[in-house]
Amino acid sequence: MMLFGLDRSLVLTLARAVAVPPAGAGAPPPAASATPLTGDEWASAPSSSSDLADDSSSEEASGASLFAAAAWSGIAEPGDSVAGLVVAALGADRALTMLIDRAEPAQWLAALGAEVSDPDQAGGRIEHEGVTAEVVGAALERWRPRVVSRVVVGSLRSAARFEARLLTPEHPLWPEGCRDLDLHAPHALWVRGNVRAVDHPGGGIAIVGSRDATNYGEHVAMELSAGVSDRGFSVVSGGAYGIDGMAHRAALVSSGTTVAFLAGGVDRLYPAAHHDLLLRIAARGAVVSELPCGASPTKWRFLQRNRLIAAITRATVVVEAGHRSGSLNTAGHAAALGRPLGAVPGPVTSVTSAGCHRLLREYDATCVTSPADVVELVLGPAAARPSLFDPPPPRPPRPSLPRSPSSPVREDGAKAAPPPVTLGASTPSGDSDRTSADASSSASVASASEASAVDDGAEVRVLDALTRRSRRSPSDVAVRAGLSVRAVEAALGVLLLEGRVEETETGWRRSRA
């Protein structure tokens, strides 16, 4: 029998190999070595919606859902709000089936409208979310070139080889903070290490900062990290050079839990110089990514990675950051999500502390100088902290179909988690340090800077897909960037005028200037 156009046993075997085992259970058996896939089997053998309807086994249904979530993590780029809407409303498996069956935009809109509880309000609800036939059509142009079965099968086999696990929103261990990202939440998290460390029982603290850290910054980062680890919190960061690396190392030395979020697949530990450090993190905590195994880190993905660091933690502390540091982007996401934000002051003459001073001056960040300050940032003053015997506050109910009135779905689907104040963007070097544009200095112009960041997203992703040596066609760039060909051609035109790319007889490449 077939499932998603592939052999059912292959799909379920791959899903079992990366499924999170129940507590106390051993590791799942390795994925069976089925017949190698040589092409786009999905295109040659499309599945039918009846494949899932006929499945009476809950285990098989769970396996199909897990496989579909793995597929969507590579089909849509991180932060794609259109993909977030269709997967949340229809389920990963049904949405993948429709994508394989090449459903037209009208069919997608009809399916989305049918999921609204009040049929009379279906059209208005979908219109309110900003979903139109044009938006869906543009999304399909981005997704369809990436619907290649061998890529998904390869990423799942690689994950099984590295003993990575796939965590989905339906699993009890899914980080609750990710749900606050609404339509921009990840479809799944690929975890290498202890899955339970991702949503640590004591809560996580994000400690981020500059790659070009000073001795002062490294010392403070290690002191804060060790202090919060000793107090039962996990330390979350990006595994980069400088502040990130020191925060991870201090947590490990303190026998604490630490989690590193990557901008590429968990099978490609980046940066390479931190390979051994990331292996130690995986052994004692977890290395996590929303991208499938085999995915390469890019500037756009580093920018999107920051929203996950902010979302799953209870507070974000910026230790050192330049005036245009990418760490300010993480701070912006934390503030937008309502997470406490702290900043460590430094010498007024230090350029590596200019970003922290900016947070303190312009964005009402809390001054942090010790681990006790971080704890107070999370729990409040000691006198105001709740007693262990106080009942926990009730959680507000969540709607079945996410809605985000302040951040409607865009046609490009490239909008990040909706921060009201954009503090930074991604780094040209592909790490969480330098930003590509100055941020707004006032919350009153936040909407304008946010729109600019969205518009620049396509150009950043196109540059990510180009090199100075290889020449690539617009269709090849579209697959690599997760954009439609039309969006790529428009971005190439802008970049050509700016002198950042050049066109040759055999394709496009980055400018050598």
C-alpha positions in Angstrom: 0.0 0.0 0.0 1.0 3.6 -0.6 1.2 6.6 1.7 2.2 10.0 0.4 3.0 8.2 -2.9 5.7 6.1 -1.1 5.6 2.5 0.2 3.7 2.6 3.5 6.2 0.4 5.3 9.0 2.8 4.4 7.2 5.8 5.6 6.3 4.3 8.9 9.7 2.7 9.5 11.4 6.1 8.9 8.9 7.8 11.3 9.5 5.2 14.0 13.2 5.7 13.7 13.0 9.4 14.7 9.9 9.3 17.0 10.5 10.3 20.6 10.4 7.1 22.6 8.1 6.9 25.6 9.7 7.4 29.0 11.7 4.3 30.0 11.6 2.8 26.5 14.7 1.9 24.6 15.8 3.5 21.3 13.7 2.6 18.3 15.1 0.2 15.7 17.2 1.7 12.9 15.4 2.6 9.7 15.2 -0.3 7.3 17.3 -0.1 4.2 14.5 0.0 1.6 15.0 0.4 -2.1 16.9 3.6 -2.8 14.8 6.4 -4.2 16.2 7.9 -7.3 13.8 10.7 -8.2 10.7 12.6 -7.3 8.5 9.6 -6.5 5.8 11.9 -5.1 5.3 13.5 -8.5 5.1 10.1 -10.2 2.8 8.4 -7.6 0.7 11.0 -5.9 -1.2 9.9 -2.9 -4.9 10.2 -2.2 -6.7 11.6 0.8 -8.2 8.1 1.3 -4.7 6.9 2.3 -5.2 8.5 5.7 -8.9 8.0 5.9 -8.5 4.2 5.6 -5.8 4.0 8.3 -7.5 2.6 11.4 -4.3 2.2 13.4 -3.4 5.1 15.7 0.2 4.2 15.5 0.2 4.4 11.7 -1.7 7.7 11.8 0.9 9.0 14.2 3.7 7.8 12.0 2.1 9.5 8.9 1.7 12.7 10.8 5.4 12.6 11.9 6.6 12.0 8.4 4.5 14.8 7.1 5.8 17.2 9.8 9.4 16.2 8.7 8.5 17.0 5.1 7.0 20.4 5.9 10.1 21.4 8.0 12.0 21.3 4.7 9.3 22.4 2.2 8.7 25.7 3.9 11.3 28.1 5.1 11.3 29.0 8.8 8.7 31.7 9.6 6.5 31.0 6.6 3.2 32.1 7.9 1.1 30.7 5.1 2.6 27.2 5.8 1.9 27.8 9.4 -1.7 28.5 8.8 -2.4 25.5 6.5 -0.6 23.0 8.7 -2.2 24.3 11.9 -5.7 24.3 10.3 -5.5 21.1 8.2 -2.8 19.1 9.9 0.6 18.3 8.4 -0.5 15.0 6.8 -3.6 16.4 5.1 -1.7 19.6 3.9 1.1 17.4 2.5 -1.4 15.2 0.7 -3.1 18.3 -0.9 0.3 19.6 -1.9 1.3 16.3 -3.5 -2.0 16.1 -5.3 -1.4 19.6 -6.7 -4.6 21.1 -5.3 -5.5 24.5 -6.7 -5.7 27.6 -4.5 -9.5 27.5 -4.5 -9.3 24.0 -3.1 -7.0 25.2 -0.3 -9.3 28.1 0.6 -12.3 25.7 0.6 -10.4 23.3 2.9 -9.4 26.1 5.3 -12.9 27.6 5.4 -14.3 24.1 6.2 -12.1 24.0 9.4 -13.8 27.1 10.9 -16.5 26.0 13.4 -19.1 28.5 12.2 -19.6 28.0 8.4 -21.3 31.4 8.0 -18.1 33.1 9.3 -15.7 30.9 7.3 -15.1 33.4 4.5 -14.8 36.3 6.8 -12.3 34.5 9.0 -10.1 33.5 6.1 -10.3 37.0 4.7 -9.4 38.3 8.2 -6.3 36.1 8.3 -5.2 37.7 5.0 -5.3 34.5 3.0 -6.4 35.0 -0.6 -6.1 33.0 -3.8 -3.0 35.1 -4.7 -1.3 34.4 -1.4 -1.9 30.7 -1.6 -0.8 30.6 -5.3 2.5 32.4 -4.4 3.0 29.9 -1.5 2.4 26.9 -3.9 5.1 28.4 -6.2 7.5 28.4 -3.3 6.7 24.9 -2.0 6.2 22.7 -5.0 9.8 22.8 -6.2 10.8 21.3 -2.8 8.3 18.5 -2.9 11.0 15.8 -3.6 10.5 12.6 -1.7 14.2 11.5 -1.7 15.1 14.7 0.2 12.7 13.9 3.0 13.7 10.3 3.1 17.4 11.2 3.1 16.9 13.7 6.0 15.0 11.1 8.1 17.7 8.4 7.4 20.4 10.9 8.4 18.5 11.8 11.6 18.2 8.1 12.5 22.0 7.7 11.9 22.8 10.6 14.3 20.1 9.4 16.8 18.1 12.6 16.4 14.5 12.7 17.3 11.6 14.6 15.8 9.4 16.6 18.2 6.0 17.8 16.9 3.4 20.1 18.4 1.2 17.2 19.2 3.7 15.6 21.5 3.4 16.3 25.3 7.1 17.4 25.4 6.5 20.2 22.8 7.8 23.5 24.3 4.8 25.5 25.4 6.6 28.7 24.5 6.6 27.8 20.8 2.9 28.1 20.7 3.2 31.8 21.4 4.8 32.2 17.9 1.3 31.5 16.5 1.5 31.1 12.7 5.3 31.5 12.8 5.8 28.5 15.0 8.0 25.7 13.7 6.4 22.6 12.2 8.7 20.3 14.1 11.9 20.4 16.1 14.8 18.1 15.3 16.5 17.3 18.6 19.9 15.7 19.0 20.4 14.7 22.7 17.8 14.7 25.5 14.4 15.7 24.2 13.2 16.6 27.7 15.9 19.3 27.9 14.2 21.4 25.3 11.4 22.3 27.6 13.3 22.1 30.9 11.2 21.7 34.0 12.9 24.6 35.7 12.6 26.8 32.7 15.3 28.2 30.4 17.2 31.4 30.3 18.6 32.7 27.0 22.1 34.2 27.3 23.2 35.7 24.1 25.7 38.2 22.8 28.4 39.2 20.4 30.8 36.8 18.7 33.6 39.3 19.1 33.3 39.2 22.9 35.8 40.8 25.2 37.4 39.2 28.3 34.9 41.2 30.3 31.9 39.9 28.4 33.1 36.3 28.5 33.7 36.5 32.2 30.2 37.9 32.9 28.6 35.3 30.5 30.2 32.5 32.4 29.3 33.9 35.8 25.6 34.4 34.8 25.4 31.0 33.1 26.9 29.1 36.0 24.8 31.0 38.5 21.4 30.3 36.7 22.5 26.7 36.2 23.1 26.3 39.9 19.6 27.7 40.5 17.9 25.0 38.4 17.5 26.8 35.1 18.7 25.6 31.7 20.9 27.9 29.6 19.8 28.4 26.0 21.9 30.0 23.3 22.9 29.7 19.7 26.2 27.7 19.9 28.1 30.6 18.2 31.5 32.0 19.0 32.0 34.5 21.9 29.2 34.9 24.4 27.1 32.0 23.2 30.0 29.5 23.5 31.0 30.8 26.9 27.4 30.5 28.2 27.2 26.8 27.0 30.7 26.0 28.5 29.9 27.4 31.9 26.6 25.5 32.1 28.4 22.3 31.3 31.1 22.9 33.9 28.4 23.6 36.4 26.8 20.2 35.6 23.7 22.1 34.4 21.5 21.7 31.3 22.2 23.7 28.2 20.4 23.8 24.8 21.9 25.1 21.6 19.7 26.1 18.7 21.2 25.8 15.2 20.4 27.5 11.9 21.0 24.3 9.9 20.5 20.6 10.3 21.5 18.9 13.6 23.7 16.6 11.5 25.8 19.6 10.4 27.2 21.1 13.6 28.0 24.7 13.0 30.3 26.5 13.5 32.8 23.8 12.7 35.2 25.0 15.4 32.5 24.2 18.0 32.0 20.7 16.8 33.3 19.1 20.1 31.4 21.7 22.2 28.1 20.9 20.4 28.7 17.2 20.9 29.1 17.8 24.6 25.9 19.9 24.6 24.1 17.0 22.9 25.4 14.6 25.5 24.3 16.7 28.5 21.4 18.7 27.0 20.2 19.1 23.5 21.1 20.5 20.1 18.0 21.6 18.3 16.9 22.9 14.9 13.6 23.4 13.1 15.3 22.5 9.8 15.8 18.9 8.7 19.1 17.1 8.6 21.1 18.2 5.6 19.9 21.8 5.7 22.7 24.4 5.5 22.8 27.5 7.8 22.1 30.8 6.1 21.7 34.4 7.2 17.9 34.2 6.9 17.8 31.0 9.0 20.0 32.6 11.7 17.6 35.4 11.9 14.6 33.0 12.2 16.5 30.8 14.7 16.6 33.8 17.1 12.8 33.7 17.5 13.0 30.1 18.8 15.6 31.0 21.4 13.4 33.9 22.7 10.2 31.8 22.6 11.2 28.7 24.6 12.9 30.7 27.4 11.5 32.6 30.3 13.8 35.5 29.9 16.5 36.8 27.5 19.8 38.4 28.8 22.1 40.2 26.3 25.6 40.2 27.8 27.5 42.1 25.1 26.2 43.4 21.8 27.4 46.0 19.3 25.1 48.8 18.2 24.0 46.7 15.2 24.3 43.3 16.8 22.2 40.4 15.8 21.6 39.7 19.5 19.3 42.7 19.4 17.1 40.7 17.1 16.7 38.0 19.7 15.9 40.7 22.2 13.3 42.1 19.9 11.6 38.8 19.6 11.7 38.3 23.4 10.1 41.7 24.0 7.4 41.0 21.3 6.6 37.7 23.0 6.3 39.4 26.4 9.4 37.8 27.8 11.5 39.7 30.4 14.5 41.3 28.8 17.8 42.0 30.6 21.1 43.6 29.5 24.5 43.7 31.0 26.1 47.2 31.1 29.7 47.7 30.1 32.3 50.4 29.8 30.8 53.4 28.0 33.9 53.4 25.7 33.3 49.8 24.6 31.7 49.3 21.2 30.8 45.8 22.1 28.5 47.1 24.9 26.8 49.8 22.8 23.9 47.5 21.9 23.3 46.7 25.6 23.3 50.4 26.5 20.9 50.9 23.7 18.5 48.3 25.2 18.8 49.9 28.6 18.2 53.4 27.2 15.6 53.0 24.5 13.8 49.7 25.1 13.4 49.6 28.9 15.6 46.5 29.4 16.4 45.6 33.0 20.0 46.1 34.1 21.6 42.7 35.0 24.9 42.4 36.9 24.6 39.0 38.7 22.8 35.7 38.6 20.5 37.0 41.3 19.4 39.8 39.0 18.5 37.2 36.3 16.4 35.2 38.8 14.6 38.4 39.9 14.0 39.1 36.2 12.2 35.8 35.9 10.6 35.3 39.3 10.3 38.9 40.5 11.5 40.2 43.9 11.8 37.6 46.6 9.0 39.1 48.6 6.6 39.1 45.6 7.3 35.5 44.5 4.4 33.0 44.7 4.5 30.3 47.4 5.0 26.7 46.4 1.5 26.1 47.9 -0.2 28.7 45.8 -2.3 27.2 42.9 -0.9 27.9 39.5 -2.7 30.6 37.5 -5.1 29.2 34.8 -3.8 29.2 31.2 -6.1 31.0 28.7 -7.7 28.7 26.1 -6.1 28.6 22.7 -8.2 28.8 19.5 -8.1 25.8 17.2 -7.2 28.0 14.2 -4.4 30.5 15.1 -5.2 34.1 14.3 -2.9 37.0 14.4 -4.7 40.2 13.7 -1.5 42.3 14.2 0.5 40.2 11.8 -1.7 39.0 8.9 -0.3 36.4 6.4 1.7 38.0 3.6 1.9 36.8 0.1 5.6 36.1 0.4 5.1 34.3 3.7 8.5 35.5 4.8 7.5 37.6 7.8 9.2 36.5 11.0 7.4 36.3 14.4 5.6 39.6 14.7 7.8 41.9 16.9 6.2 45.3 17.4 9.7 46.7 17.7 12.4 45.5 15.3 15.8 45.7 17.1 18.0 43.9 14.6 18.4 41.6 11.6 20.6 38.8 10.6 24.4 39.0 10.3 26.1 39.1 6.9 28.5 36.4 8.1 25.6 34.0 8.9 25.9 34.2 12.7 24.0 36.0 15.4 26.3 39.0 15.7 26.1 41.7 13.0 22.9 43.0 11.6 22.2 43.9 8.0 20.3 47.1 8.6 20.0 49.7 11.3 17.0 49.3 13.6 14.4 51.9 14.3 15.2 54.0 17.3 11.7 54.6 18.4 8.7 52.3 18.9 6.6 54.9 17.0 8.2 53.8 13.7 8.1 50.1 14.5 5.6 49.2 11.8 7.7 50.9 9.1 10.9 49.1 10.1 9.0 45.8 10.4 7.7 46.2 6.8 11.2 47.0 5.6 12.6 43.9 7.3 10.0 41.8 5.6 10.7 43.3 2.1 14.4 42.7 2.6 13.8 39.1 3.4 13.6 37.9 -0.2 16.9 39.7 -1.1 18.7 38.2 1.9 17.4 34.7 1.0 18.4 35.1 -2.7 22.0 36.2 -1.6 22.1 33.2 0.7 21.5 30.9 -2.3 24.2 32.5 -4.5 28.0 32.2 -4.4 30.8 34.0 -6.2 31.9 30.8 -8.0 28.8 28.9 -9.0 26.3 30.3 -11.6 22.7 29.5 -10.9 19.5 29.9 -12.8 16.5 31.7 -11.2 14.7 28.4 -10.8 17.7 26.8 -9.0 17.9 29.9 -6.7 14.1 29.6 -6.0 14.5 26.0 -4.7 17.4 26.9 -2.5 15.8 30.1 -1.1 12.3 28.7 -0.7 10.8 31.5 -2.9 8.8 31.6 -6.1 10.6 32.2 -9.3 8.9 35.5 -9.7 10.0 36.7 -6.3 13.6 35.6 -7.1 13.6 37.4 -10.4 12.3 40.6 -8.7 15.0 40.3 -5.9 17.7 39.7 -8.5 16.7 42.9 -10.3 17.1 44.9 -7.1 20.4 43.3 -6.2 21.7 43.8 -9.7 21.0 47.6 -9.5 22.8 47.6 -6.1 25.8 45.9 -7.7 25.6 42.9 -5.3 25.0 40.3 -8.0 25.9 39.9 -11.7 24.3 38.0 -14.6 26.4 35.8 -16.8 25.6 33.7 -19.9 25.2 30.6 -17.7 23.4 32.1 -14.7 23.6 34.4 -11.7 26.3 34.8 -9.1 27.3 37.1 -6.4 29.3 40.2 -7.5 33.1 39.8 -7.1 33.4 43.5 -6.2 
